Amino acid sequence: MAYILVLIALFVLELLYFRVADRFNIIDKPNERSSHTTITLRGGGVIFYLGALVYFFLSGFQYPWFFLGLTLMTVVSFLDDVFTLSNRIRLLIHFASVLLMAYQLDVFEMPWYYLLITFIVVVGVINAYNFMDGINGITACYSLAVGGLLMLVNNEVGFVAQDLLAYTMLGVLVFTFFNFRTKAKCFAGDVGSVAIAYILLFALGALIIKTGNLIYFLFLTVYGIDAVWTIIRRLYLRENIFEAHRSHLYQFLGNEAGVNKLLISFLYGAIQFLIGLTVIHFANKDAITQWIFALVLLGGLSVLYLIIKMWVIRKYFRVGETAIKA
């Protein structure tokens, strides 16, 4: 009953946000880099933060440093959606927020160089998660998959409050209702994709710390493969990797190959969920078996990814690499 009430409340809050966004013209206008063709409300993903915020109040303010970091992330991302902030300001807040997350997770006993690497990786993952939000439904489907996997493991391991994940996923469900459509009512915006990435990484970090097992990082395999290989390709083409683009595989499939975008989003989430179930199975194996599994998984998916991407490029781009830059 509590979950139903929270779901209804979040649904109402999302509708109220739509009125605010419409009143203040918080919209996403299509351009040459967009995968949509009509003006759409931006920032609907703020409901992810509101879902987590409901838990924060109902729990008696549990995880205060994490929520301070999440709030900073959400505010700066919302301002970036409305006004477009400089990369320096955004990255500064991102590092500060990750620092607060690390403090909440109590990891400062680690050597400084481990902490530095961790901060860079986490900030990179958050920004990659943001860049992957390019077609209807992909953030919703993928976040439901990762959140669902974390809830499954949490039910057995108990690394974070289950209601934090549950209320956040209820927010994702509300967003899915309005976004998983051929013509979306709203987009997540930076405020949504950054906030959900921060929440999921906090839970994932807590899981890895609790179990001492890095294999759970494979809960982000699908996004990781697409993001990393896209960055490598853009660096090879001497493009600015911080600029918006439409050269991820899911974008090529949806925009150039004409594959149904909702199907692509569903498959990204479904494949990640199936991989995650396999990860959970191998988490109880010995370290050598886990490493072999991880290398075979990442290597095999990378080969498959590159084959599909090169096929799409050769088939649907007739004027060479210069036609598909960014």
N, C-alpha and C positions, 0 to 999 in steps of 0.2 A: 504493500500500500504506500509506503514511503517513497519508493521508486516511482510509482505512478504519479504521485503528487508532485515530485520534483520534475518529472517529465512534462507535466501540464504547465508547471510554473515556467520552465525553460522555453516551452513553446510560446507562451504569452510574452515572455521577455524578448524572444526573437521577433515576434510581430511588432512589438513596441520599437525595437531597434530599426525595423524597416521604415517605420514612420519618421524616426529621427534621421535616418540616412536619406530618405526622400526629401525631408524638409531642408536639410543642409547640403543637398546635392552630392552626397558621398557615393559616387558612381564610378563604374569602370567603362571607359569609352574604348571601343575596338580600334586597333591600329594595325600596322603591317606585321607586327610580331604576335598579334593576338590569335587565339584559336576560336574566338567567338565573333559574331557579326552584329550584335545588338547591344545597346547600352543596358548595363545590369548593375544592380545595387552591389556595392563593395563592403566588405567588413562583416558579413554575416557570421564569420567564424569567431567573432567575439563571444559567441555562445559557449565555446569551449572553455574560455576563461570563467564565464559566469557559472558554468556547471561546477568547476573546481572551487569557485568562490563560495557556492552554496555549501559544499562540504566543509570549507574552512570555517564558516560560521557555525554550522551544526556540530562540528567536532570540538568546539571550544578552542579554536585557533591553533590547531595542530599544524606542525611544519611551518612556523612563522617565517624563517629565513627563505625557505623555498618560495613561499607565497609573495614575499617582498620581491624576490627576483622575478617571479612570474608576472607580477604587477608592473615592474619596470619594463620588462619585455613587451607586455601587452600595450602599455601606454605609448612607448616609442614606436611600436609597429603601427598602432592606430594613427598616430601623428604622421607617420611616413605614408600611410594610405591616403591621408587627406592632403598633406602639404608637400610630400617628397623631401625627406631629410638627406643630408650628406652621408656617405658610407662611413665616414669617421665617427659621426655621432652614433650611428646605429651599432657599429662594431664596439665602441666604447661601452655602451649600455649592455650589449650582449656579453662582453667579458665580465662586466660587473655582476650581471645576473648569474652567470655561470659560477662566479666566485661565491655568490650567496648560496647557490645550489650545493657547491662543494662543502661549504661550511655546514649546511644542514645535514649532509651525508657524512660529515666528520671524517674527511679524508686528508686532513692536513698533516697527518703523520707520515704520509708518503714522501719520498725524496722530491726535492723541488723540480727536478727535470721531468719526473713522472707527472707531476701536477701540471707543468707547462704543456707537455704533450697532450695530456687529458683535456686541458682548457681549449687548446687549438682544435682538437678532434671534435669536441662537443659543439663549439661555435661553428665549425665547418659543417657538421651534421645538421644543425638547426637551419643554417642558410641553404644547404642542399635540399632539405625538406621543403623550404619555402620555394625554391626554384622549381621543384617538382610539381607545384600546384599550378598546372597549366591547362587542364581540361575539366569539364564538368564531372564531378563525382570522384575524382582520383584521390583527393585528400580525405574525403569521407570514407571511401572503401578501404584505403590503406590504413587509416587510423583505426577503423573498426577492427581490422585484422590484427594489427600490432597490439591494440588495447585488449582485444579478446585473448590473445596469447598470454599477455602479462597477467590477466585475471585468472586464467587457467593455472598458471604456475603459482601465482600468489595464493590460490586456494590450498595449495599443498605446502608451499615454503613459508608464506607469511612474511614478505619482505617490506610491504607497505600497506597502509590502510586500504582495504578493499573498496570502501565507499568512495575514496578519492578517485579511483579508476572508474567505478560504476557511475558516479555522477558526471564525470567527464565524458564517458561514453554515451550517456543519455543526451548530453549536449551535442555530441557528434550525430546521434540519431536524429535529433531535431534539425540539424543542419542538412543532413542527408535528404530529408523530406523536401527541402526547398532547393537543393543543389543537384541531386541525382535525377536530372531531367534533361531532355533534349534542349529545352529553353529554360535555363536556370533562373530561379527567382532572385538568387544572390550568389556572390562569390565569397570565398573565405577571406580573401585579402591577406596582406602580411600579418595582420593582427590575429588571424585564425591559424594560419600555417605555422607561424613562429610559436604561438602559444601552445598548440597541441604538440609540437616537436619538443618543447621545453618540458611539458608534463610527462610525455612518454619517456624522454631521456632520463628524467629524475627517477621514474619508476624502474627503468632498465638499469640505471646505475646502482640503485638500491638492491636490485636482484643480483647483479654481478658482485657487489660487495658482500652480500649475505652468503652467497654460494662460493665465491672465489673462482667462478667459472666464466671465462670470457666467451664461451660458445654462444651465450645468449645474445651477443651482439649480432648474430646472424638473423635475429628477428627483423633486421633492417636490410636484409640481403638484396631484395628487388630494387628498392630505391638506391641502395649503395652501388649496385652494378650500373644502373642507368646514369646516375650522377657522376660517378668516377670516370667512366669511359667517355661521357660527354665532355667533361672537363679536359681530359687528355686530348681528345680530338680538337677541341677549341684552342687549346694551347698550341697544338701542332699547326693549326691554321692561323696562329698569331692573333687570336681574337681576345677581347677583354672579357674575362670570365665573370666579371661582376656586373656586366650589362645584361639586360633582359634579352631573351632569345627564344627560339622555337626549334631547337635542334636535338632535343631528347628523342629517344626512340618512340615514346608514346605520342609525341607531337608529330613525328614523321608518319606514324601509322594512321593517326587521326586526320591530319591535315592533307598530307600528300597521297597516302595510299587509300584514303577514304574508308577506313575501317570505322565501324560505329564507335563513337567515343565513350559511350556508357559501357559498352562491352569491354573496351580497353581498360577502363577504370576498374570494372569488376574483376577482370583477369589479374590486374596488378595486385589487388587485395587478396583474391582467392589463391593465387600462386604463393604469395607471401605467407598466408595462413597455413597452407600445406607444408611449406618449407619449415615454418615454425613448429608444427607438430612433429616433424622429423627431428628438429633440433632438440625438442623436449625429450624425445626418445634417446638421442645420443648423449644427452647431458649426464646420464647415469653411467656412461661407459668410461673406460680408462682414458688418460690424457692422449696417448698415441692414437687411439681409435678416433677420438674427437678431432685431432689435428688432420688425420687422413680424410675424415668426412668433410671437414671445413675446406680443405684444399681441393678435393674433388668437386664439391658443390660450387665453390667460387670459380674454379677453373672451367668446369663444364658449362655453367651459366654464362660466363664471359665469352666462351667460344660461340655458344648459341646466340647470344646477344649480338656479337659482332657480325655473324653470318646474316642474321635478319636485317640488321641496320645497313650493311653494305648492299644487300639485295634491294632494299627499299631505295637507297640512294641511286643505285645504278638503273633501276627500273623507272623511277619517277622524276629523276632530274636529268635533263637532256643537255644541259649547257655547262656541265662540269662543276667542280667544287665551288667556284666563285658564286654560283647561283644559290648556294645553300648556306653561305656564311651567316651565322647568327640568325 
